[in-house]
Amino acid sequence: MQRVAPIEPGTGILDVEAVRRQFPLLNERIGGRPLCYLDNAATSHMPLSVLDAMDDCYRHHYGPIHRGLYPLAEDATRRYEQARATVARFIGSPSAEQLIFTRSATEAINLVAAGWAQPRLRTGDAVWVSRLEHHSNFLPWQRICQRTGARLRMIELRPDGSLDFEGAADLYGPRTRLIALSHVSNVLGVVNPIREIAEGARAHGIPVLVDAAQSVAHVPVDVVELGCDFLAFSAHKMCGPTGIGGLYAKPEHLDDMEPLHVGGGMVDEVDELHSSWAPPPGRFEAGSPNLAGAVGFAAAVDYLTGIGMERVRAHVWDVTRVALRALAAIPDVQIYGPADATRRAGIVSFNLPGVHAHDVAQLLAERGVAIRAGHHCCQPLMRHLGVPATTRASIALYNRRDDVDIFIDALQWARRAFV
């Protein structure tokens, strides 16, 4: 196999082999082949520390949360709230009470849309999103705007995938009630200038929601530094379990937000005609909380923190640079998004001319390479790009330059099969 030439500054950023030893599934043979996993934007794998923490929880600490006065229940409650505090610190939240556990980033955004935005929107108001958005940060706003008579406005893109603010002159206009943007595009990998957008919005009293699902695993995220009002993210894209995510919100928004779900555990008082809600964050966590998920979430945060997010960012950028250069050397490959890897967060989408993305992904799967093909839940963006789908390779802290070699070799083989 032809090797990809090393480029600066990758040497010594991260001991990737030591990292990989902590991820059991990466060291198995799938379908008789070693696994070259490059689908981290869809979901990442879990290290032993996360698996062990969840196993220990189920074996030794599993009990009802906020519901019992006996030692096991009190221990479970304490661990759940400790997990909240750990995750809150990871994103720079000023207090643990500003972090709500949700089922996913999708549920977090729906909570803000239905519980905070909908009561405030009127006919003629505007909610702004971008052409880059995942359906999770598009459909909730589309539905709420349809219900209220507000307008869903869209920031379009420049040719390199960056946001075209010149074409969004009314972004900070008097009828704008919310700006909801992804931190990192799950298709183009481009990192949006959230801090600058939030600064402009704050000057006009406009709240900003950030979909950080694709950024929290790759770059340091601090909600105070970003200046956002809301931040949504998911554990399963940052080496944690599926089925749990988080929503950060400023206290004044939490106080004014209605719960998305009602039921057990989130009430203050209930009578036959009227009910009152518990204070945040409990108000937004109806039902039995996901104890093991929260413990696993916190363990993933501890794992990433132990490595250091600056080191993770440097490593992911380095491997992304290698992948971009290697792809650009293949004749006729169409790469989407910025050519500069430092403007991306580990995501590279591309197409082979005349070949459907699904066919490329299927052939690569035969060589043990796991990538994603499709519209990536971004159909408005696909229409902008003029394609039905793209092929996407997405990189995490445990990916090596060798993974790029394997991927490029398999892609070259697939390309020859279609010529």
C-alpha positions as CSV (number, residue, x, y, z in Angstrom):
1,M,0.0,0.0,0.0
2,Q,1.3,3.5,-0.8
3,R,1.7,5.5,2.3
4,V,0.5,9.0,2.9
5,A,3.5,11.3,3.4
6,P,3.6,12.7,6.9
7,I,3.0,16.4,7.3
8,E,3.7,18.8,10.2
9,P,2.9,19.1,13.0
10,G,1.5,15.6,13.8
11,T,4.5,13.9,15.4
12,G,4.0,13.4,19.1
13,I,0.6,15.1,19.5
14,L,-1.0,12.1,20.9
15,D,-0.1,8.5,21.7
16,V,-2.8,7.1,19.4
17,E,-1.8,3.5,20.0
18,A,-2.2,3.9,23.7
19,V,-5.6,5.6,23.1
20,R,-6.8,2.8,20.8
21,R,-6.0,0.1,23.4
22,Q,-8.7,1.7,25.5
23,F,-11.4,1.1,22.8
24,P,-12.2,-2.7,22.6
25,L,-14.3,-2.6,19.5
26,L,-11.6,-0.9,17.4
27,N,-9.3,-3.9,18.0
28,E,-11.8,-6.5,16.8
29,R,-12.1,-8.0,13.3
30,I,-15.5,-7.2,11.8
31,G,-16.5,-9.5,8.9
32,G,-13.1,-11.0,9.0
33,R,-11.3,-7.7,8.5
34,P,-9.8,-5.1,10.9
35,L,-12.1,-2.2,11.5
36,C,-11.1,1.1,10.0
37,Y,-13.8,3.3,11.6
38,L,-14.3,6.7,10.1
39,D,-18.0,7.3,10.9
40,N,-17.5,9.3,14.2
41,A,-19.8,12.1,13.2
42,A,-22.6,9.6,13.4
43,T,-21.5,8.0,16.6
44,S,-18.2,7.4,18.4
45,H,-17.0,4.4,20.3
46,M,-16.6,4.1,24.1
47,P,-13.3,3.6,26.0
48,L,-13.0,1.0,28.8
49,S,-13.4,3.6,31.4
50,V,-16.9,4.5,30.2
51,L,-17.8,0.8,29.8
52,D,-16.5,0.0,33.3
53,A,-18.2,3.0,34.9
54,M,-21.6,1.9,33.5
55,D,-21.1,-1.7,34.4
56,D,-20.1,-0.7,38.0
57,C,-23.2,1.5,38.2
58,Y,-25.5,-1.3,37.1
59,R,-23.8,-3.8,39.4
60,H,-23.3,-1.8,42.6
61,H,-25.1,1.6,42.5
62,Y,-28.3,1.2,40.6
63,G,-31.3,2.6,42.3
64,P,-34.1,5.2,42.0
65,I,-33.0,8.8,41.8
66,H,-34.6,11.6,43.9
67,R,-37.2,9.1,45.2
68,G,-35.8,7.1,48.1
69,L,-34.4,7.8,51.5
70,Y,-32.5,4.5,51.9
71,P,-28.7,4.3,51.2
72,L,-28.9,2.8,47.7
73,A,-31.3,5.4,46.5
74,E,-29.3,8.2,48.1
75,D,-26.1,6.9,46.5
76,A,-27.8,6.7,43.1
77,T,-29.0,10.3,43.5
78,R,-25.6,11.5,44.5
79,R,-23.9,9.9,41.5
80,Y,-26.5,11.3,39.1
81,E,-26.0,14.8,40.4
82,Q,-22.2,14.3,40.4
83,A,-22.4,13.4,36.8
84,R,-24.4,16.5,36.1
85,A,-21.7,18.6,37.7
86,T,-19.0,16.9,35.7
87,V,-20.7,17.4,32.4
88,A,-21.5,21.0,33.3
89,R,-17.9,21.8,34.1
90,F,-16.8,20.3,30.8
91,I,-18.7,22.9,28.8
92,G,-17.9,25.7,31.2
93,S,-21.3,26.1,32.7
94,P,-21.3,28.5,35.6
95,S,-23.4,26.1,37.6
96,A,-24.5,22.4,37.4
97,E,-28.2,23.5,37.7
98,Q,-27.9,25.1,34.2
99,L,-27.3,21.6,32.7
100,I,-30.4,19.5,31.8
101,F,-30.0,15.9,30.9
102,T,-32.0,15.0,27.8
103,R,-32.2,11.9,25.6
104,S,-30.2,13.6,22.9
105,A,-29.2,16.9,21.3
106,T,-32.4,16.6,19.2
107,E,-34.6,16.5,22.3
108,A,-32.6,19.4,23.8
109,I,-33.4,21.6,20.8
110,N,-37.0,20.5,20.7
111,L,-37.3,21.5,24.4
112,V,-36.1,25.0,23.6
113,A,-38.3,25.3,20.5
114,A,-41.5,24.2,22.2
115,G,-40.9,25.3,25.8
116,W,-39.1,28.6,25.3
117,A,-39.5,29.9,21.7
118,Q,-43.1,29.0,20.9
119,P,-44.7,31.1,23.6
120,R,-42.7,34.1,22.5
121,L,-43.1,34.0,18.7
122,R,-45.7,36.1,16.9
123,T,-46.7,36.5,13.3
124,G,-43.9,38.4,11.5
125,D,-41.1,37.4,14.0
126,A,-38.1,35.6,12.7
127,V,-36.0,32.6,13.7
128,W,-32.7,32.3,11.9
129,V,-30.9,29.1,11.0
130,S,-28.2,28.4,8.4
131,R,-28.1,26.3,5.3
132,L,-25.7,24.0,7.1
133,E,-28.1,22.8,9.7
134,H,-28.8,19.1,10.6
135,H,-32.5,18.4,10.5
136,S,-32.4,18.3,14.3
137,N,-31.7,22.1,14.3
138,F,-34.0,22.8,11.4
139,L,-37.2,20.9,11.7
140,P,-38.1,22.0,15.3
141,W,-37.8,25.7,14.2
142,Q,-39.7,25.0,11.0
143,R,-42.6,23.5,13.0
144,I,-42.6,26.2,15.6
145,C,-42.6,28.9,12.9
146,Q,-45.5,27.2,11.1
147,R,-47.5,27.1,14.4
148,T,-46.9,30.7,15.3
149,G,-46.8,32.5,12.0
150,A,-43.1,33.4,12.5
151,R,-40.7,33.3,9.6
152,L,-37.9,30.8,9.3
153,R,-34.9,32.7,7.8
154,M,-31.8,31.1,6.5
155,I,-28.2,32.2,6.4
156,E,-26.8,31.1,3.0
157,L,-23.2,29.9,2.3
158,R,-20.2,31.2,0.4
159,P,-18.5,28.8,-2.1
160,D,-16.1,27.5,0.7
161,G,-19.0,26.6,3.0
162,S,-18.6,29.5,5.3
163,L,-21.7,31.6,6.3
164,D,-22.6,34.5,4.0
165,F,-23.5,37.2,6.5
166,E,-23.6,39.8,3.7
167,G,-26.7,38.0,2.4
168,A,-28.3,38.0,5.9
169,A,-28.6,41.8,6.5
170,D,-31.6,41.4,8.8
171,L,-29.9,38.8,11.0
172,Y,-29.9,41.2,14.0
173,G,-33.1,42.9,12.9
174,P,-35.9,44.0,15.3
175,R,-38.1,41.0,14.5
176,T,-35.4,38.4,15.1
177,R,-36.3,36.4,18.2
178,L,-33.6,33.6,18.1
179,I,-30.6,32.6,16.1
180,A,-30.0,28.8,16.1
181,L,-26.7,27.6,14.5
182,S,-24.5,24.5,14.5
183,H,-21.0,25.0,15.9
184,V,-19.6,22.5,13.4
185,S,-21.3,21.3,10.2
186,N,-21.9,17.6,10.2
187,V,-21.4,17.6,6.4
188,L,-18.7,20.2,5.6
189,G,-16.9,20.1,8.9
190,V,-16.7,23.9,8.9
191,V,-16.4,25.6,12.3
192,N,-18.8,28.5,12.5
193,P,-17.8,31.8,14.3
194,I,-20.2,31.4,17.1
195,R,-18.5,33.8,19.5
196,E,-18.7,36.7,17.0
197,I,-22.3,35.9,16.1
198,A,-23.3,35.7,19.8
199,E,-21.6,39.0,20.4
200,G,-23.5,40.7,17.7
201,A,-26.8,39.1,18.8
202,R,-26.2,40.1,22.4
203,A,-25.9,43.7,21.4
204,H,-29.4,43.5,20.0
205,G,-30.9,41.4,22.8
206,I,-31.2,38.3,20.6
207,P,-30.7,34.8,22.2
208,V,-28.4,32.3,20.4
209,L,-28.8,28.5,20.5
210,V,-25.8,26.4,19.5
211,D,-26.0,22.8,18.3
212,A,-22.6,21.6,19.5
213,A,-23.2,17.9,18.7
214,Q,-20.2,17.8,16.3
215,S,-17.9,20.1,18.3
216,V,-17.8,18.9,21.9
217,A,-15.7,15.8,21.1
218,H,-13.1,17.6,19.1
219,V,-12.6,21.2,20.3
220,P,-12.7,22.9,23.7
221,V,-16.2,24.3,24.3
222,D,-16.9,27.0,26.9
223,V,-20.4,28.4,26.9
224,V,-19.3,31.6,28.7
225,E,-16.6,32.2,26.2
226,L,-18.9,31.4,23.3
227,G,-21.5,33.7,24.7
228,C,-24.4,31.5,23.8
229,D,-27.8,31.3,25.6
230,F,-28.4,27.6,24.9
231,L,-26.1,24.8,23.9
232,A,-27.2,21.3,22.9
233,F,-25.0,18.2,22.6
234,S,-25.1,14.4,22.8
235,A,-22.9,11.9,24.7
236,H,-22.7,9.3,21.9
237,K,-20.7,11.6,19.7
238,M,-18.1,12.2,22.4
239,C,-17.1,8.7,23.5
240,G,-20.2,8.2,25.7
241,P,-23.4,6.1,25.5
242,T,-26.4,6.6,23.3
243,G,-29.7,7.8,24.8
244,I,-28.4,10.8,26.7
245,G,-27.5,14.3,25.9
246,G,-27.4,17.7,27.5
247,L,-28.9,21.2,27.3
248,Y,-27.2,24.2,28.8
249,A,-29.2,27.3,29.2
250,K,-28.9,30.7,31.0
251,P,-30.8,30.8,34.3
252,E,-33.3,33.4,33.1
253,H,-34.3,31.2,30.2
254,L,-34.6,28.1,32.3
255,D,-36.9,30.0,34.7
256,D,-39.1,31.0,31.7
257,M,-39.1,27.7,29.9
258,E,-42.0,25.3,29.9
259,P,-41.2,21.5,30.2
260,L,-41.4,19.4,27.1
261,H,-42.6,16.4,29.1
262,V,-44.7,16.3,32.2
263,G,-45.1,13.5,34.7
264,G,-43.3,12.0,37.7
265,G,-40.4,13.8,39.3
266,M,-40.8,17.2,37.7
267,V,-43.6,18.7,39.8
268,D,-43.8,20.9,42.8
269,E,-47.5,20.4,43.5
270,V,-50.4,18.7,41.7
271,D,-54.1,19.1,42.3
272,E,-57.2,18.2,40.3
273,L,-57.2,21.4,38.2
274,H,-53.7,23.0,38.4
275,S,-50.1,22.0,38.8
276,S,-46.8,23.7,39.4
277,W,-43.4,22.6,38.4
278,A,-40.2,22.0,40.3
279,P,-37.3,24.4,39.8
280,P,-34.8,23.7,37.1
281,P,-33.2,21.4,36.2
282,G,-35.6,18.9,37.6
283,R,-38.6,20.6,35.9
284,F,-37.2,19.3,32.6
285,E,-36.4,15.7,33.6
286,A,-39.8,14.0,33.9
287,G,-39.8,10.3,34.5
288,S,-37.1,8.0,35.8
289,P,-33.7,9.5,35.0
290,N,-31.1,7.6,33.0
291,L,-28.6,7.0,35.8
292,A,-26.2,4.7,34.0
293,G,-26.3,7.0,31.0
294,A,-25.4,10.0,33.1
295,V,-22.6,8.0,34.8
296,G,-21.3,7.0,31.4
297,F,-21.6,10.5,30.1
298,A,-19.5,11.8,33.0
299,A,-16.9,9.1,32.5
300,A,-16.6,10.1,28.8
301,V,-16.1,13.7,29.9
302,D,-13.4,12.6,32.4
303,Y,-11.7,10.5,29.7
304,L,-11.5,13.4,27.3
305,T,-10.5,15.9,30.0
306,G,-7.7,13.5,31.1
307,I,-6.3,13.5,27.5
308,G,-6.8,17.3,27.1
309,M,-9.1,18.9,24.6
310,E,-6.3,20.9,23.0
311,R,-4.4,17.8,22.3
312,V,-7.5,16.1,20.9
313,R,-8.1,19.2,18.6
314,A,-4.5,19.2,17.4
315,H,-4.5,15.4,16.7
316,V,-7.9,15.5,14.8
317,W,-6.7,18.5,12.8
318,D,-3.5,16.7,11.9
319,V,-5.3,13.6,10.6
320,T,-7.8,15.7,8.8
321,R,-5.0,17.5,7.0
322,V,-3.6,14.2,5.9
323,A,-7.0,13.0,4.7
324,L,-7.7,16.3,2.8
325,R,-4.3,16.2,1.0
326,A,-4.7,12.5,0.1
327,L,-8.2,13.0,-1.3
328,A,-7.2,16.0,-3.3
329,A,-4.5,13.9,-5.0
330,I,-7.1,11.6,-6.4
331,P,-8.2,12.7,-9.9
332,D,-11.7,14.2,-10.2
333,V,-12.7,13.7,-6.5
334,Q,-15.1,16.5,-5.4
335,I,-14.4,17.7,-1.9
336,Y,-17.0,19.8,-0.1
337,G,-16.1,22.6,2.3
338,P,-12.9,24.5,3.2
339,A,-9.6,23.3,2.0
340,D,-7.9,24.4,5.2
341,A,-8.1,21.7,7.8
342,T,-7.9,24.2,10.7
343,R,-11.3,25.5,9.6
344,R,-12.8,22.0,10.0
345,A,-13.4,19.7,13.0
346,G,-12.6,16.2,11.7
347,I,-15.2,15.9,8.9
348,V,-14.5,15.5,5.2
349,S,-17.3,15.0,2.7
350,F,-16.6,14.1,-1.0
351,N,-18.0,12.4,-4.1
352,L,-16.6,10.4,-7.0
353,P,-17.9,11.8,-10.2
354,G,-20.7,9.8,-11.7
355,V,-20.8,7.4,-8.7
356,H,-23.5,7.4,-6.1
357,A,-22.2,7.9,-2.6
358,H,-24.0,4.8,-1.4
359,D,-22.1,2.6,-3.9
360,V,-18.8,4.1,-2.8
361,A,-19.6,3.4,0.9
362,Q,-20.7,-0.1,0.2
363,L,-17.5,-1.0,-1.7
364,L,-15.4,0.6,1.1
365,A,-17.3,-1.5,3.6
366,E,-16.1,-4.6,1.8
367,R,-12.5,-3.5,2.6
368,G,-13.3,-2.9,6.3
369,V,-13.7,0.9,6.0
370,A,-16.7,2.3,7.8
371,I,-17.8,5.6,6.4
372,R,-21.2,7.4,6.0
373,A,-23.1,8.0,2.8
374,G,-26.3,9.8,2.3
375,H,-27.8,13.3,2.8
376,H,-26.7,13.2,6.5
377,C,-30.0,14.6,7.7
378,C,-29.1,17.8,5.8
379,Q,-31.3,17.9,2.7
380,P,-31.5,21.7,2.4
381,L,-27.7,21.6,2.3
382,M,-27.7,18.8,-0.3
383,R,-29.9,20.9,-2.6
384,H,-27.5,23.8,-2.2
385,L,-24.6,21.5,-3.2
386,G,-26.6,20.1,-6.1
387,V,-26.2,16.5,-5.1
388,P,-28.5,13.9,-3.6
389,A,-25.8,12.6,-1.2
390,T,-22.2,12.8,-0.2
391,T,-19.7,10.3,1.1
392,R,-18.3,11.3,4.5
393,A,-15.3,10.3,6.5
394,S,-15.2,11.6,10.0
395,I,-12.2,11.5,12.4
396,A,-11.9,11.1,16.1
397,L,-9.1,11.1,18.6
398,Y,-8.4,7.4,18.1
399,N,-7.9,7.5,14.4
400,R,-4.4,7.2,13.0
401,R,-2.7,8.4,9.8
402,D,-2.7,4.7,9.0
403,D,-6.5,4.8,8.9
404,V,-6.2,7.4,6.2
405,D,-3.8,5.1,4.3
406,I,-6.4,2.3,4.5
407,F,-9.2,4.5,3.5
408,I,-7.4,6.0,0.5
409,D,-6.3,2.6,-0.7
410,A,-9.8,1.3,-0.5
411,L,-11.2,4.4,-2.2
412,Q,-8.7,4.0,-5.0
413,W,-9.7,0.4,-5.4
414,A,-13.4,1.4,-5.5
415,R,-12.7,4.1,-8.0
416,R,-11.0,1.6,-10.4
417,A,-14.0,-0.6,-10.0
418,F,-16.3,2.1,-11.4
419,V,-14.1,3.3,-14.2
